[in-house]
Amino acid sequence: KGVVADYGCSFQEELSHSLAQLDAHVARGHDFYAMQDLIRIEIQGKNCPLYTNISRCVMDCAKHIHSCPTCSQCAEQCPICASPTPLYPFEIETFHACNRCKKAFHKACFRRAGSSCPFCLEGATVSHAVSVVQAR
């Protein structure tokens, strides 16, 4: 929802229609799911109508974002592997963002880097070097 709105894409209208099919609290985002919703999904699994509706909405949005020249601008590249394959925040299986600087990485690349952000480490090294120079 945020990507489409942030980039001013015309898919917003279609997305609003899809979200209107969901309960209002569910359409607001995963932070607003009720415990009852989660229990229902856990018990019923993929047969749960809520799971089916959410999955359909997510797949429709992901398909759109990948193919839309406007929305695909939200893609990032992994600086560790420099893969040309775009990274999207909604691809939770493969996407990782540094908690501190928010730089995007593949989860696997981030783990191979010792689960430490090379940009934050570089900044810490530079900061440390400056403080050593100042101490002299």
C-alpha positions in Angstrom: 0.0 0.0 0.0 2.8 2.4 0.9 4.8 1.8 -2.3 1.9 2.5 -4.5 0.9 5.6 -2.6 4.4 6.9 -2.3 5.1 6.7 -6.0 1.7 8.0 -7.1 0.8 5.0 -9.2 -2.6 4.6 -10.8 -2.8 1.1 -9.3 -3.9 2.8 -6.1 -7.6 2.6 -7.1 -7.4 -1.1 -7.9 -5.5 -1.7 -4.6 -8.2 0.2 -2.6 -10.8 -2.0 -4.2 -8.9 -5.2 -3.2 -8.4 -3.9 0.3 -12.1 -3.1 0.7 -12.7 -6.9 0.4 -10.8 -7.4 3.7 -11.9 -6.5 7.2 -11.0 -2.8 7.9 -8.4 -3.7 10.6 -6.8 -6.3 8.4 -6.6 -3.8 5.4 -4.7 -1.4 7.7 -1.7 -3.7 7.9 -0.3 -6.7 9.7 0.3 -4.6 12.9 -3.5 -4.5 13.3 -4.4 -8.1 12.9 -6.4 -9.4 15.9 -5.1 -12.4 17.8 -8.3 -14.1 16.7 -7.3 -13.6 13.1 -3.9 -15.2 13.7 -5.4 -18.1 15.6 -7.9 -18.7 12.8 -5.1 -18.8 10.2 -3.0 -21.1 12.4 -5.8 -23.5 12.9 -7.2 -23.5 9.3 -4.0 -22.9 7.5 -4.2 -22.2 3.8 -7.9 -23.2 3.9 -8.6 -20.1 6.0 -10.6 -17.5 3.9 -8.6 -14.7 5.6 -5.3 -16.3 4.5 -6.6 -16.8 1.0 -7.8 -13.1 0.7 -4.6 -11.7 2.1 -2.4 -13.9 -0.1 -4.3 -12.9 -3.2 -3.9 -9.2 -2.4 -0.2 -9.6 -1.7 0.4 -11.6 -4.9 -1.5 -9.0 -7.0 0.5 -6.2 -5.5 3.8 -7.9 -5.8 3.1 -8.8 -9.5 2.1 -5.1 -10.1 5.2 -3.6 -8.4 7.6 -5.9 -10.3 6.0 -4.9 -13.6 5.2 -1.2 -13.1 7.9 1.2 -14.1 6.7 3.7 -11.5 6.4 1.3 -8.5 9.5 -0.7 -9.3 11.5 2.4 -8.4 11.3 1.3 -4.8 13.6 -1.6 -5.6 17.1 -1.6 -4.1 20.3 -3.5 -4.9 22.3 -5.6 -2.5 25.7 -3.8 -2.1 27.4 -7.0 -0.9 26.8 -9.2 -3.9 26.0 -6.4 -6.4 23.4 -8.6 -8.0 21.3 -6.9 -10.7 18.2 -8.6 -9.3 16.1 -6.0 -7.5 15.4 -6.3 -3.8 11.9 -5.3 -2.5 11.1 -4.8 1.2 7.9 -6.9 0.8 9.9 -9.9 -0.1 10.4 -11.0 3.5 12.1 -14.3 2.7 15.1 -12.7 1.0 15.1 -9.0 2.1 17.0 -7.6 5.1 17.3 -3.9 6.1 20.0 -2.7 8.5 18.2 -1.6 11.7 20.5 1.3 12.0 21.1 2.8 8.5 18.2 1.0 6.7 20.5 -0.1 3.8 19.0 -3.1 2.0 20.7 -6.5 1.7 19.8 -10.1 0.8 19.4 -12.0 4.0 21.9 -14.6 2.9 24.5 -11.9 2.0 24.0 -10.1 5.3 24.5 -13.4 7.2 27.7 -14.1 5.2 28.9 -10.7 6.2 28.7 -11.8 9.8 25.3 -10.1 10.3 27.0 -6.8 10.5 26.2 -3.9 8.2 29.4 -3.0 6.3 28.2 0.6 6.0 27.7 1.0 9.8 31.0 -0.7 10.4 32.8 1.6 8.0 31.2 4.6 9.7 32.3 3.3 13.1 35.8 2.8 11.8 35.9 6.3 10.4 34.5 7.8 13.6 37.0 5.8 15.7 39.9 7.0 13.5 38.8 10.6 13.9 38.7 10.3 17.6 42.2 8.8 17.7 43.5 11.7 15.7 41.8 14.2 17.9 43.4 12.5 21.0 46.9 13.1 19.8 
